[in-house]
C-alpha cells in the first residue's frame, strides 16, 4: 500500500512532494490554537516519511514483511508556520546491521532518522523512528 493511500494520512492532508519526500500544507485543518502546525500533524508526517523511506530502502520486502513502529524520539526545534516537508535517512552501518539480523532471524529493528523543514528550510522537528520488521508467515 502506498503511504499516501492510508486513510489517516489522507485525513491529515499529507501528500507526495516528489518520489522520496512527503509534504504537508499549513492549512487551518492542521493548525493549533497558536496558529502553528500541530505537533501531532508533524509527527504523522515524520512517521509516514519513515515508513515510505523503509519501502524505498528495501523494495524487495514490500508485501513480504510486517513493519511495526516500536518507538520514536522527537525534538521540536521551531514553530512550523509554513508548509512543511519531511526527509529520512538511515546510516550505512544501521542498514547493514539490519540486513545481517533480518537475513539470519527473519526479524530485526532499524532506526530511521527524519527531519521536517518548512518552505524556508527552517528545521521544525527531528526524530528517530525505531521500526521492528518481521517476515510474513505464508
N, C-alpha and C positions, 0 to 999 in steps of 0.2 A: 504494500500500500504506500502510495506517495504520502509524505508527511503533510502536504497541503490538502490532502483529502480527509484528514482526521477531522471529525465534526467539531471538536473543541477548538482546534487550530483555526478552522474556518470561522467559528463564532467570534474568536478574538480578533480576527481580521489579518492574520499572518499570510503573507504572500511570498512567492518566489521572486527575488530580486534578479538573480541570474542563476546559472546552473548550480553553483555551490553556496549561494547565500540566500537567507531568508530576511524579510523586512516587515516592519510594522509602521503604518502611518499613525501620526499623532492625532487621531480623531477623538471627539468627545467621548465616544464609547469606551476608550481605554484610559481615559484620564481620571485622576483622583480629585480630591477636594481642594488641592492647591494647584491644579491645572498642569500637572506633570504626568507623564505616562506612569501608570500604576506599577508598583513593584511586581505584582503577580503577572501582569501582562509581559513585563520584561523577562520574568522567569520562564513563562511559557514560550516566548521567542527563543531564549537561550537553550532550553531543554529540547525544543523541536529542532534547533540547529544542530545540537549534539547528536541527535538521532539521525538526521539527514547525513551528517558527516560520517557516521559509522556505516551507513548504507553505501556511501561513495567510497569509503576506505576498503570495505570488504564486500564488493558486489557479488562475489561468488557465494556468499552466505545468505543473501536476501531470500526470505521464504523458507530457509532451512534451519533457522535458529529462533530462539525466543530471547529478545533483549529486554532486560528489566532495569530500570534506573534504581540503583541501590542506595545512593546518597548523593548529595550535592553540597557544595560550599560556595557561597556567593559573597561578593562585596560590591555594594552600590557606591559608585565613585562620584557621580554628579547627577543632578536632576536631568531627566530626559524630557526636554522641552519641544523637540522637533522629531520628525520621522527618524526611526532607528533601524539598524540592521545588525545582524549577528554573523560572526565568523568563528570557525572552530579549527583547532589543531590537536594533533597527537604527536608526541615526540617519537623519534625512530626507536629509541630504547623501549618505550611503552608498547609500541606496536609489535616489536619483536618478542617481548615478554608475553604479550597476549597470545600471539600466534604459537609460541612454544607450548604454553599451557593448554590452549584450546586444542591443538593437534593431539596432545598427549591424553587429555582427560575429557574432551568434548564439552568443556565449560571453562570459562575464565572471566576475569574482570579487566576492564580497561578504563582509563581516565581520559576524558575529552575536555580540553580547555576551550572556553568560549569567551569571546569579548563582544560587547554590544557598544556600538558607537552611533552618534547621531549624524545627521546630514552635514554637520560642520566638522566631523571627525573627532568630536569630544567623546572620550570613553565614559560611558554611563554605568556600566556594570561589567564585572568579570567573574568568572566562576569555573569550578571544576565539577564535572558530572561523571560519577563513578557508575559504570554500567556492568551488570552481570549478564553474560551471554552464554546460552546453553543450546546445544544441538537439539533439534526437534526429534522426538521419538516417533519413528514412522512404522 
